[in-house]
Amino acid sequence: MHGMPIDVMLSGHTHGGQIRLFGYGIDAPGRLTREGGFMKLVSRGYGTTTLPLRLGAAPEVHFITITPSEAKVHE
């Protein structure tokens, strides 16, 4: 996506795993990181799979507020 005129991208079904033992799990833990010029939020989510179990990875929900930047407002 580098070099593309994208201001925001939202996508679903990314998660940081439902089971973590001593800080380790199959997937990377949920967190907010910067990759290139973009912010990336990976959530642990709030549901379960066929096996209704969460261990060491508390459920979480994110509320995202999107506001225009001053530069975009005055274009």
DSSP file (Angstrom, degrees, kcal/mol; ACC not computed):
  #  RESIDUE AA STRUCTURE BP1 BP2  ACC     N-H-->O    O-->H-N    N-H-->O    O-->H-N    TCO  KAPPA ALPHA  PHI   PSI    X-CA   Y-CA   Z-CA
    1    1 A M    >         0   0    0      0, 0.0     3,-2.0     0, 0.0     5,-0.2   0.000 360.0 360.0 360.0  -4.5    0.0    0.0    0.0
    2    2 A H  T 3   +     0   0    0      1,-0.3    34,-0.0     3,-0.1     0, 0.0  -0.415 360.0  20.3 -64.6 136.3    3.0    2.3    0.1
    3    3 A G  T 3  S+     0   0    0      1,-0.3    -1,-0.3    -2,-0.1     0, 0.0   0.421  97.3 119.1  85.4  -0.7    2.7    5.1   -2.4
    4    4 A M  S <  S-     0   0    0     -3,-2.0     2,-2.3     2,-0.1    -1,-0.3  -0.755  74.9-115.7 -97.6 145.9   -1.1    4.7   -2.6
    5    5 A P        +     0   0    0      0, 0.0     2,-0.5     0, 0.0    -3,-0.1  -0.412  61.5 145.2 -79.7  68.7   -3.4    7.6   -1.7
    6    6 A I        +     0   0    0     -2,-2.3     3,-0.1    -5,-0.2    -3,-0.1  -0.921  27.5 178.2-111.2 126.3   -5.0    5.8    1.3
    7    7 A D  S    S+     0   0    0     -2,-0.5     2,-0.3     1,-0.3    -1,-0.1   0.810  72.3   3.2 -92.6 -35.8   -6.0    7.8    4.4
    8    8 A V        -     0   0    0     30,-0.0     2,-0.4     2,-0.0    -1,-0.3  -0.995  55.6-169.9-151.9 145.0   -7.6    4.9    6.4
    9    9 A M        -     0   0    0     -2,-0.3     2,-0.4    -3,-0.1    -3,-0.0  -0.984   6.1-174.1-137.4 127.1   -8.1    1.2    6.0
   10   10 A L        +     0   0    0     -2,-0.4     2,-0.3     2,-0.0    -2,-0.0  -0.975  11.0 168.6-119.7 133.5  -10.2   -0.9    8.3
   11   11 A S        -     0   0    0     -2,-0.4     3,-0.2     3,-0.0     2,-0.2  -0.963  19.8-135.5-141.2 159.2  -10.4   -4.7    8.1
   12   12 A G        +     0   0    0     -2,-0.3     3,-0.1     1,-0.2    -2,-0.0  -0.554  68.4  46.5-111.2 175.8  -11.8   -7.5   10.2
   13   13 A H        +     0   0    0      1,-0.2     2,-0.5    -2,-0.2    -1,-0.2   0.846  67.2 131.2  60.8  42.8  -10.7  -10.9   11.5
   14   14 A T        +     0   0    0     -3,-0.2    29,-0.7    27,-0.1     2,-0.3  -0.980  31.5 169.7-112.0 136.1   -7.3  -10.1   12.7
   15   15 A H  B     -a   43   0A   0     -2,-0.5    29,-0.3    27,-0.1    13,-0.2  -0.986  43.6-136.0-148.9 157.9   -6.6  -11.4   16.1
   16   16 A G        -     0   0    0     27,-1.3    14,-0.3    -2,-0.3    28,-0.2   0.060  68.5 -87.1-100.6  23.1   -3.8  -11.9   18.6
   17   17 A G        -     0   0    0     26,-0.3    -1,-0.3    12,-0.1    13,-0.2   0.192  19.5-122.5  90.7 151.3   -4.9  -15.3   19.7
   18   18 A Q  S    S+     0   0    0      1,-0.2    37,-2.3    -3,-0.1     2,-0.5   0.599  95.0  51.3-103.2 -17.9   -7.3  -16.7   22.3
   19   19 A I  B     +b   55   0B   0     35,-0.2     7,-0.5    37,-0.1     2,-0.4  -0.979  59.2 167.4-128.1 122.7   -4.8  -18.9   24.2
   20   20 A R        -     0   0    0     35,-3.6     2,-0.6    -2,-0.5     5,-0.2  -0.992  14.9-162.9-135.2 126.2   -1.5  -17.6   25.5
   21   21 A L  B >  S-C   24   0C   0      3,-2.7     3,-1.9    -2,-0.4    35,-0.0  -0.946  79.1 -17.6-112.1 120.5    0.7  -19.5   28.0
   22   22 A F  T 3  S-     0   0    0     -2,-0.6    -1,-0.2     1,-0.3     3,-0.1   0.829 130.6 -51.6  54.9  34.8    3.4  -17.5   29.8
   23   23 A G  T 3  S+     0   0    0      1,-0.3     2,-0.4    -3,-0.1    -1,-0.3   0.415 117.3 110.3  86.8  -1.6    3.0  -14.8   27.1
   24   24 A Y  B <   +C   21   0C   0     -3,-1.9    -3,-2.7     4,-0.1     2,-0.3  -0.847  34.4 148.8-111.6 145.2    3.4  -17.2   24.2
   25   25 A G        -     0   0    0     -2,-0.4    -5,-0.1    -5,-0.2    -8,-0.1  -0.929  57.8 -91.4-157.2 179.6    0.8  -18.2   21.6
   26   26 A I  S    S+     0   0    0     -7,-0.5     2,-0.2    -2,-0.3    -1,-0.1   0.925 109.4  40.4 -66.8 -44.6    0.3  -19.3   18.0
   27   27 A D  S    S-     0   0    0      1,-0.1    -2,-0.2   -11,-0.1   -11,-0.1  -0.590 101.1 -89.8-100.3 163.5   -0.3  -15.7   16.8
   28   28 A A        -     0   0    0     -2,-0.2    -1,-0.1   -13,-0.2     3,-0.1  -0.402  56.9 -95.8 -64.2 149.3    1.4  -12.5   17.8
   29   29 A P        -     0   0    0      0, 0.0   -12,-0.1     0, 0.0    -1,-0.1  -0.295  46.4 -90.2 -66.9 154.4   -0.3  -10.8   20.8
   30   30 A G        +     0   0    0    -14,-0.3     2,-0.3   -13,-0.2    13,-0.2  -0.413  69.0 134.2 -63.2 137.2   -2.9   -8.1   20.2
   31   31 A R  E     -D   42   0D   0     11,-1.2    11,-2.7    -2,-0.1     2,-0.5  -0.980  56.0-102.8-172.4 167.6   -1.3   -4.7   20.0
   32   32 A L  E     +D   41   0D   0     -2,-0.3     2,-0.3     9,-0.2     9,-0.2  -0.933  46.9 166.2-104.9 123.8   -1.0   -1.3   18.2
   33   33 A T  E     -D   40   0D   0      7,-2.8     7,-3.5    -2,-0.5     2,-0.5  -0.869  35.2-122.0-132.9 165.6    2.1   -1.0   16.1
   34   34 A R  E     -D   39   0D   0     -2,-0.3     2,-0.5     5,-0.2     5,-0.2  -0.956  24.6-176.6-109.7 126.6    3.5    1.3   13.4
   35   35 A E  E >   -D   38   0D   0      3,-2.8     3,-1.9    -2,-0.5     2,-0.3  -0.957  65.0 -44.6-124.9 111.9    4.4   -0.4   10.1
   36   36 A G  T 3  S-     0   0    0     -2,-0.5    -2,-0.0     1,-0.3   -34,-0.0  -0.555 124.3 -25.0  65.2-126.9    5.9    1.9    7.5
   37   37 A G  T 3  S+     0   0    0     -2,-0.3     2,-0.3    -3,-0.1    -1,-0.3   0.218 123.6  88.5 -99.6  14.4    3.7    5.0    7.6
   38   38 A F  E <   -D   35   0D   0     -3,-1.9    -3,-2.8   -30,-0.0     2,-0.4  -0.832  69.8-132.0-117.3 150.3    0.6    3.2    8.9
   39   39 A M  E     -D   34   0D   0     -2,-0.3     2,-0.5    -5,-0.2    -5,-0.2  -0.832  24.1-161.2 -94.1 137.7   -0.7    2.3   12.3
   40   40 A K  E     -D   33   0D   0     -7,-3.5    -7,-2.8    -2,-0.4     2,-0.6  -0.982   5.3-164.9-126.2 123.5   -1.8   -1.3   12.7
   41   41 A L  E     -D   32   0D   0     -2,-0.5     2,-0.5    -9,-0.2    -9,-0.2  -0.938   3.6-173.4-110.1 118.9   -4.2   -2.5   15.4
   42   42 A V  E     -D   31   0D   0    -11,-2.7   -11,-1.2    -2,-0.6     2,-0.3  -0.962  14.6-157.5-110.1 123.8   -4.4   -6.3   16.0
   43   43 A S  B     -a   15   0A   0    -29,-0.7   -27,-1.3    -2,-0.5   -26,-0.3  -0.696  25.9-140.1-103.3 151.3   -7.1   -7.2   18.5
   44   44 A R        -     0   0    0    -29,-0.3     3,-0.1    -2,-0.3    -1,-0.1   0.607  48.9-147.3 -77.3 -12.3   -7.5  -10.3   20.7
   45   45 A G        -     0   0    0     15,-0.2    15,-2.9     1,-0.1    -1,-0.2  -0.173  12.4-104.1  73.7-171.5  -11.2  -10.0   19.8
   46   46 A Y  S    S+     0   0    0     13,-0.3    -1,-0.1    -3,-0.1     2,-0.1   0.425  84.3  72.1-134.7  -2.3  -14.0  -11.1   22.1
   47   47 A G        -     0   0    0     -3,-0.1     2,-0.3     1,-0.0     6,-0.0  -0.287  62.4-134.2-104.4-169.0  -15.3  -14.4   20.9
   48   48 A T        -     0   0    0      1,-0.1     2,-0.1    -2,-0.1     6,-0.1  -0.797  15.0-121.2-134.4 178.2  -14.1  -18.0   20.9
   49   49 A T        -     0   0    0      2,-0.8    -1,-0.1     4,-0.3     4,-0.0  -0.082  63.9 -54.0-102.2-153.5  -14.0  -20.8   18.4
   50   50 A T  S    S+     0   0    0      1,-0.1    -2,-0.0    -2,-0.1     0, 0.0   0.888 132.5  60.4 -54.8 -41.2  -15.6  -24.3   18.6
   51   51 A L  S    S-     0   0    0      2,-0.1     2,-2.4     1,-0.1    -2,-0.8  -0.812  90.0-140.3 -88.5 109.2  -13.9  -24.8   21.9
   52   52 A P        +     0   0    0      0, 0.0     2,-0.4     0, 0.0    -2,-0.1  -0.403  56.4 126.1 -74.7  76.8  -15.2  -22.0   24.1
   53   53 A L        +     0   0    0     -2,-2.4     2,-0.4     2,-0.0    -4,-0.3  -0.997  35.2 178.3-139.7 135.5  -11.9  -21.2   25.8
   54   54 A R        +     0   0    0     -2,-0.4     2,-0.4    -6,-0.1   -35,-0.2  -0.994  12.4 177.7-131.1 130.1   -9.8  -18.1   26.4
   55   55 A L  B     -b   19   0B   0    -37,-2.3   -35,-3.6    -2,-0.4    -2,-0.0  -0.957  68.3 -13.4-138.8 116.3   -6.6  -18.5   28.4
   56   56 A G  S    S+     0   0    0     -2,-0.4     2,-0.3   -37,-0.2   -37,-0.1   0.584 115.6  87.8  72.8   9.0   -4.2  -15.7   29.1
   57   57 A A        -     0   0    0    -39,-0.4     3,-0.1   -28,-0.0    -2,-0.1  -0.708  68.8-154.1-140.4  84.7   -5.8  -13.5   26.4
   58   58 A A        -     0   0    0     -2,-0.3   -14,-0.1     1,-0.1    -3,-0.1  -0.236  29.5-101.0 -58.8 144.9   -8.6  -11.4   27.9
   59   59 A P        -     0   0    0      0, 0.0     2,-0.3     0, 0.0   -13,-0.3  -0.334  44.5-172.7 -65.9 151.3  -11.3  -10.4   25.4
   60   60 A E        -     0   0    0    -15,-2.9     2,-0.4    -3,-0.1   -15,-0.2  -0.998  16.9-161.8-148.0 148.5  -11.2   -6.8   24.1
   61   61 A V        -     0   0    0     -2,-0.3     2,-0.4   -15,-0.1   -17,-0.0  -0.979  14.4-148.7-126.9 140.6  -13.3   -4.5   22.0
   62   62 A H        -     0   0    0     -2,-0.4     2,-0.6     2,-0.0   -19,-0.0  -0.922   4.5-157.8-115.1 136.4  -11.9   -1.3   20.3
   63   63 A F        -     0   0    0     -2,-0.4     2,-0.5     2,-0.0    -2,-0.0  -0.965  16.1-162.1-108.5 121.1  -13.9    1.9   19.6
   64   64 A I        -     0   0    0     -2,-0.6     2,-0.6     2,-0.0    -2,-0.0  -0.910   5.2-159.9-110.5 124.6  -12.2    3.8   16.8
   65   65 A T        -     0   0    0     -2,-0.5     2,-0.6     2,-0.0    -2,-0.0  -0.913   7.6-160.3-103.9 121.9  -13.0    7.5   16.3
   66   66 A I        +     0   0    0     -2,-0.6   -58,-0.0   -58,-0.0    -2,-0.0  -0.903  15.3 171.9-106.5 122.5  -12.1    8.8   12.9
   67   67 A T        -     0   0    0     -2,-0.6     2,-0.1     0, 0.0    -2,-0.0  -0.956  34.6-108.3-127.0 147.2  -11.7   12.6   12.5
   68   68 A P        -     0   0    0      0, 0.0     2,-0.1     0, 0.0    -2,-0.0  -0.449  33.4-119.2 -72.5 146.4  -10.5   14.6    9.5
   69   69 A S     >  -     0   0    0     -2,-0.1     4,-1.8     1,-0.1     3,-0.2  -0.452  25.3-111.7 -77.2 160.6   -7.1   16.2    9.8
   70   70 A E  H  > S+     0   0    0      1,-0.2     4,-1.6     2,-0.2    -1,-0.1   0.869 118.2  57.3 -60.6 -36.7   -6.9   20.0    9.4
   71   71 A A  H  4 S+     0   0    0      1,-0.2    -1,-0.2     2,-0.2     4,-0.2   0.898 108.6  45.4 -62.2 -40.4   -5.1   19.6    6.1
   72   72 A K  H >4 S+     0   0    0     -3,-0.2     3,-0.9     1,-0.2    -1,-0.2   0.836 108.1  57.2 -72.5 -33.2   -8.0   17.5    4.7
   73   73 A V  H 3< S+     0   0    0     -4,-1.8    -1,-0.2     1,-0.2    -2,-0.2   0.873 110.0  44.0 -65.9 -37.0  -10.7   19.9    6.0
   74   74 A H  T 3<        0   0    0     -4,-1.6    -1,-0.2     1,-0.2    -2,-0.2   0.301 360.0 360.0 -95.5   9.0   -9.2   22.9    4.2
   75   75 A E    <         0   0    0     -3,-0.9    -1,-0.2    -4,-0.2    -2,-0.1   0.493 360.0 360.0 -75.8 360.0   -8.5   21.2    0.8
